[in-house]
Amino acid sequence: MEDTQSVATLIDSTASKIQQLQKAFAELESQRALTLNLKWKELEEHFSGLEKSLKRRFHELEDQEKVFETKTRKACEMLQKREAVVVAKEQATLVRLQEKRDAAVFAITNALEKHGKLSSEQPADVNCNGGSGELSVEEKPPDSVATENNSEDVKSCFENGDFEVKSYPQLVKLCEEMDSKGLQKFISDNRKNLAALKEEIPWALKAAASPARLVLESLEGFYLSEVPNVDGKKDSNLLGLRRTCIMLMECLSFLLSNLDMVSVSALISEDIKDQAKLIAKEWKPKLDSLDMDASNGNSLEAHAFLQLLATFLIDSDFNEEELSRLIPMVSRRRQAADLCRSLGLSEKMPGVIEVLVNSGRQIDAVNLAFAFELTQQFSPVPLLKSYLKDARKAASPVKPGNAASTAQTEVSERELTALKAVIKCIEEHSLEGQYPVDPLQKRVLLLEKAKEDKKRATEAAKTQPKRPRANGAGYGPRVTNVAVDKAFYPRVTDRYVQYVYDRPYVYPGPADNHSHSLLGSATYSFSPNHGNYFEIPVTYLH
């Protein structure tokens, strides 16, 4: 700015300089001896032209400077606004994060309070006295989180050989007596405390003369041959028995995973393997009649068969291609990834995931892709978007009258269930950066509001009084003129699978040690109303 003022001062002094030059020129002309060709008028015009040119250039530079200053000011204002927006978003994010932290702390506090009440009502689960000191696990809530936290301590006690079954000493007695029927019944009677049972069964099995033979004997009745027409998916007693069989095989696998090779060979002798092979060959034809879509990735029969092969180390007697075809039938079960690794099917997983994608089960495909580090080959976000797209397309044919409203309700229910499953999957695998959940959550709120409004409207319509007839004849029965022929509209098979998750559903990732993660797996869930054996009404099981 100072340079500009100095230039302007110099330009203003030009006139005085010219006047001085004029006087000097006049004095020179009066004293000259020779006649000069130049005239003062010409010099004056020359300097005047230079002055005008300089002033014009100076004004142009001033205008450019003003434009530059204006642009600079606007840019600074824009940067300040953007900085304010970023700061506001950062503050909002910190507030939301703090709210989530507070909610998590509150939930943990409540869980600890419930845990304290539960532990005060139940005896201690495990006492482990090793040579290096005393390790005591006094309180264990019946859930998978506590099981995972204590699995390393349990394994340490097991390896040292110092263990004591305190909560359920009857387990030891039943195993010592090789009473498979009694063991089945005891587990059924204590199904409400299944988490504690799963921790103590491996110790109890070690007390048996032949743990492997005891588990094989417990598999009797998995298929009720004497009642061929029984529907295994509806008989709660049979379902409970099958789940118990699977759990016992998992407990035996955990027992074997904590022993050396010599001890494993002693427990799983050739005679035991031959018996297991006979059972597997008996079960194999029954799996051929299973429908992969009907099982919905949660087949107890397929799970039991694969667990039998993995537990008794007889998978080499069966074709890997055939075994890989069974994986989609158990893809929703938490043990699916561990089973695949135990059976040596890791290389077959790309084909299995492809089958799941083509059958509309993209959620299962995403979970397995993360478990086997195949997310580069099977990108999770496009799969989840495809699943939502299929859910919105899975609409029934438009029907007249009330049927059309019912069909629309079914479509909305499908979309709502799909949205919740996708949101759950995104949160479990931390995909929020690639697939924001805010638009999905807004859509969920919209569908739930519409569902609630329709429910209120339906209830209000039911409470309206009947209108009397115009002829005063009183009330009469309502006659339906035309019955809707339901057979006219064929049922459309859903291409996609509905997922309902009420707990995190994440397969364990790949690890160098592929030992069975029994105590880290999820627990059973029970319905309060069931028969002798437990039935699990939730969507995904142990």
N, C-alpha and C positions, 0 to 999 in steps of 0.2 A: 504493500500500500504506500509506503514512503517513496519507493522508486517511481510510482505513478505520479505522485504529487511533484516530485523533482522534475520529471519530464514535462508536466504541464507548466511549471514555472519557466522553464527554459523556452518553451514555445511562446509564452506570453511576452517574454523579453526580446523576441525577434524584431518587433517594430522599432524599439529603441536602438537596437544594433544597426538596423538599416539606416536610420536617421544619422547615426554617427558615421556610418560609411559614406552617406551622401555628403556630409560636410567635408570629410577627408577627400572625397573625389573632387568636390568644387575647388578646394584649396590646391589640389594637384593640378587641376585644369588651368587655374589662373597662373600658375608658376611654370607650366610646361613650356619647353622650348619648341617642341614639335606638336603637330596637330594629331590628336588621338582619334582613331576610327570609331571607338566605342562611345556611345552616348549613355548618359545616366539613365535615361528612360528604359533602355534595354536591360541594364543591370537591375533596375527596380522590378521590372516584369519577371526577370529570372528568379530573383529572391522571393518575390510574392508567390510564384508557382511552387517553389520548394516549400514555403510556409503552409500553403493550402494542402499540399500532398502529405506533409507530416501530420497536420491536424486531422485530416481524413483517416489516415492510418491509425492515429492515436484513438480516435473515437471508435473505430472498428474493434480495436483491442479491448477498449473499455466494455463494449457490448458483449464480446466473447467472455470476458471475465465475469460479468454479471450472470450470463447464462450458466457458466460453469459453477458459480457459487449457488445458483438456484438448484441445479441438479445435485450438488453435493449435500445441500440442506435436506432435499427430499429423500435422498438415499439414507442419510442419517436418521431421519424420522421413521422411515420404513424399517431400518434395522432395530431401532428402539421398540417399535411396535412388535416386531417378530420376537425380540428378546423378551418382551413382556408376556407374549403368548406362550413361549417356551417355559418361562418361569411359572406361569399359571398352571400349565399342564404338569410340570414337575411337582408343584405343590399338591395338585389334585391327586397325582399318582402316589405321592407320599402319604396323603390322607387315606386313600383307599388301602394302601399297603398296611398302614397302621391299624385300620379297621379290621383287616383280615388277620393281622397278628393278634389283636385283642380278641377276636372271635375264636382264633385257634387256642389262645391261652385259656379262654373261658371254657371251651370244649374239653381241653386237657384237664382243667381243674375239676370239671364235673365228672370226667372219666375216672380221675384219681379218687374222688369222693366215693363214686360207685364201687370202684375197685377195693377201696378200704372197707366198705360195708360188706362186700362179697367175701373178702379174705377173712373178715372177722367171723363170718358164719361158717366158712369151710376150713378144714384142717390143712396143714402144710402139705404141699405136693411132693417135694423132693428134698431129701437131706443127703448131701454128698460130703463124706469125710475123707479127704485125701491125705497123703503123707506130708504134703507141703503146707497144709493148713486146712481150715474148715470152711467149706462152701455151702451155704444154705440158701435155698430158694424157698422162702416162706410163703410168698403170695404170688399167685398166678391167676389172672382173670381168664375166663374161658373164651378167649378170642385169639385170632391169629397174630395180632400185633405182639401180645405178650409172649406167644410161642416163639416168634422170630427173635425177640430180644434175648430169650433164655436158651436158644438152641445151642449156642457155643458152650455155655456152662454145662448143659445136659450132655453134650458130646464129650466134654472133658471128663465128666464123671464116668461116662460109659467106658471110655478108653482105659481109665485107671482101674476099672473093675470094682470100685467102691460105690455101691448104689443101694438104695432101700426104697421099696414101694410102700409109701405111707398112707396115701389117700385110699387106695383100693387094694388091700392085701389079698382080697379074694381072687384077684387076677393071678397072683402067683400060685395059689392053690389049684385053680382051674388048669393052669398051664402044666403044673407038676403032674396032675392027674391025666393030662392029655384029653381033657373033656372039651371037645370042639363045640358040641351042642350047648353045654353050659356056658361056654365063653360067648357064644352068639347071644344067648338069652341075657347074660349079665350086661353085655354092651347095650342091648336093646333097653333093658330096664334103667340104665344110667345114661341114656342118650342126652339128657339135659346137660351133663357135665362131660361132653365128648372131648373137649379140648384137653382136659386133665387126663382122660383115658388115653388119648393118643400119645401123650408124653410117657405114660407108664407102661403101656403095652409092650414096647421093645424090651424093657427090663424083665417083664413077666415072661415073655417068650424065651428069654435066655435061660429061665428056670426050667423050661420043658426039656424032656429027654431028647426030643427031636422037634425043634421049632418049625422046620420046613414041613414035616409030616403033619403037624398039628394044623398048620394053615391050609395044607391041601385037603385035609379032612373037613375043614370048615367050609370048603367050597361046595360040598354036597348040598344039593337043593337049590343051587343057583338057577337051574332050569327045572321047573317042576314037571317032570316027565309023567307023573301019575295024573296030573290035571292039564291035559294038552290045550284046552280051550281058554285057559286063564290069560287075561290080558296083562302082561307084565308092566305096562305103563299105568294101569289103573289100580292094581292090587298093592295097597300100601304096605302090607306085610312082606310081600316079595320084594318091593323096592327097598325096604329097610334092610332085608337080608342081603341084597346085592351090594348095597353101600357098605355094609359091615364087612363083606368079603373083600371088597376093594381096599378098605381101610386096613384090614389085617395083612394083606399082601404088601401094602405100603409100609406098615410097621416092620415087617420082615425085611424089606429092602433097606430100611434105615438101620436095622440090626446088622445086616451084612455089610453095609457101607462103612461101619465103624470097626470091622474086623480085618485082619490080614488075610492074604490069599490062601494061606494054609487052612485057617479056620473056616473060611468061606467054602473051600473045597470039601472040608469035613461035613459041614452042615448041608450043602447042596451036593449030595453024592450022586453017582450015576443012577442009582435006584430011584432017588427022589426026582431026578430029571426025567426018567422014563415015565413015572407016574404023572408028572406035569405035562409031558408030551401027549399022553393019552387023553387027559382032560382037554388040552388045547385042540387036539384033533376032533374031539367030540363037540366042542363049542364052535369050531370054524365053520361047518356047514350052516349053522344057525345064523351066522352073521350075513350070509349071502342073501337072505330074505329081507334084511334091514334096508329101509329107505333112507338114503343120506339126507334128503330134504326133510323127511318126517322127524328124524332124530334131532334136527336143528342144532347139530354140533354138540349134543349133550347125551350121547348114548352110553348108558351104563354097561350094556353088553359089550360094545366095542372097547370101552375103557378097561373092563375086567379082563378081556382077552389080551390086550396089549400089556397090561400090568402083569399078567401071568407070565408072558414071555420074558418081560424085563426082570421080574423078581427071581425066576428060576433059571435064568440064563440059557434059554432054549430058543432064542430068536433066530439063531443061525440055521435052524431046521425049516425056516419059512422064508418064502420069497419076499425080498424087500419091496418089490413093486406092489405086491398084494397088500403088504402091511401099510404102505404109504397111502393106499386107497381108503384105509380105515381112519386115517388122521382127520379128514373133514368131519367124521362122525363124532369126534371128541375135541374139536377145535375150540370149543367154548369152555372146556374144563381147564382148571388152573394147572393141572399136571401135564397138559398136552406137550409143552416145550420140553420138559424133563423127560417125558416118555420118548419123544423123538430122538433125543440125544442118547438115551440109554439103549435104544434099539438101533442106533447107527443110521438114522434116517435124515441126518442134517443135510446131506447132499440132495435129498429128494424134496426139500422144502420149497424151492421155486415152483416146482410142478404142483405141489399141494396148494400153495398160495394162489396160483393161477386158477385152479379148480374153484377155490372159494370165491375169487373175484367173479368168475363166470356164472356162479350160482347165486349171485346177489348177496354174498356174505362178506362185504368189504370190511366190516369192523373186525371180524376174525382175521382177515387177511392182513390188516394193519398191525394187529397185535403180534401175529407170528413174524411179520416182516421186522418189527423192532426186536423180537426175541432172538432172531437169527441174523441180525444186522444186514437185512436185505432191503433197506429203505431206498437205496440208490436205484435198485432195479424196480421196486414197487413204491413209487412216491406216495406217501400217506394222504396228502391233501387232495389230489385228484380222486383218489379212491373214496374218501369221505364225501366229497361233492357228488360223486357218481351215486353213492348210496342214498343221499338225500334226493337226488333227481329221480331215482327208481322209486323211492317212497311216494313222491308226489304223483308219479305216473300210475301207480298201482291202484287205479280206480275201478270200481265195479261199473257195469253198464248202467246207463241212466234209466231209471224206472219211473213209471207214472205215479202221481199222488205222493202219499207218505213214504213210499219206497225210495223215491229220489232223495228225500231228506235223510232217510236212514243211510243210504249209500254215501251221501256227503259227509255224514257224521263219521262213518267208518274211515273215509279218506283222511279226515282231519285227525282222527285218532292215530292212524298210521304215521302221518307226518309228525305229529307231536312226539310219538315214541321214538321215531328216527332222529328227530332233532336232539332229544335228551341223550340218546346213545352217542351221537356224534360229539356233543359238547363234553360228555364224560370222557370219551376217547381223546379228545384234544387236550383236556386238562391232565389226563394221566400221562400222556407222552410229551407234555410241554410244547404243544404246537401252536400256542396262541400267537406267536410272532408270524407264523406262516398262514394261519387261518383264524382271524379274530372271531371271538365267540359273541361279541356284543350284538351283531345283527341276528344271530341265531337265538340268543336269549330274548330279544325283543319279539321275535316271531313266536317263541314258546309262550310268552306272556299274552300275546294276541290270541293265540289258539285257545289257551286256557280260559281267557276272558269270554271268548265266544262260546266255549263249551259250558261255562257256568251260566251265561245268559240264557242259553237254550234250555238248560236244565231248569232254571227258574221259570221260564215261559211254559215249559211242559207241566211243571207242578201247578202253576197258576191255572192252566187250562183244565186240569183234572179236578180242581176244586170248584169250578163254575157250576151253578145249579142247572138242572135240566129245564128246558123250555117246554110249556104245555102246547099241545096241538091246537091249531086254529079252530077246529070244529068242536072244541070243548070235550073231546072224547077222553081226555086224560092222557096218561102216559102209556106208551106202548113199546113193544120191543123194537129195537132198531134193526132194520133189514138191510143187509149188504147186497147191492144189486149184482155186482160182478166180483167174483173172487179172483184174486191175482194168481195167475199160474206161475208159481215159483220155478217150475221146471223149465219154463220158456226161456229164462235167463240163465245161461250156464255160469257156473262159478269160475271166477278167474283165479288162477293159482298165483300167489304172490311170488314175484321173482326175488324180492328182497326179504331179509330176515329181520324181525323185530327184536331189538335188544332192550332189556330193562336191567340196568345196573344200579344196585343200591350200595355197592362197595367198590373200591378201586379194582380194576380188572387188568392187571399187567402181568404178562408172562415173565418169569425170571430170565434175565439176559444170559448170553453164553458165558461160560466160565471154564477155566482149565480143569477144575475138579468137577466131574459130572456125577457126584454122589447124589443119592436121593435126598431131596429137601423136604422130608416128611414134616418135621416140626416147624418148618417155615411156611407150610402151606396153609390155606384158609380152612376154617372149621366148617362143620355142617351147620345148617340152620334148620330149625324144627318148627313144625306147626303144633300148636297146643292141643289140637284134636286129631288124634290118629290112633291106629291100632297098636298091636304089640311092638311092631317095628316102626322106626321113625320115617316120616315122609318129609321131603324138603320142598316147600312151595316156591322158594325163590328161584330166579332164573339160572344163576350159575352156582355150581356146587363146589364141594371141597376140592 
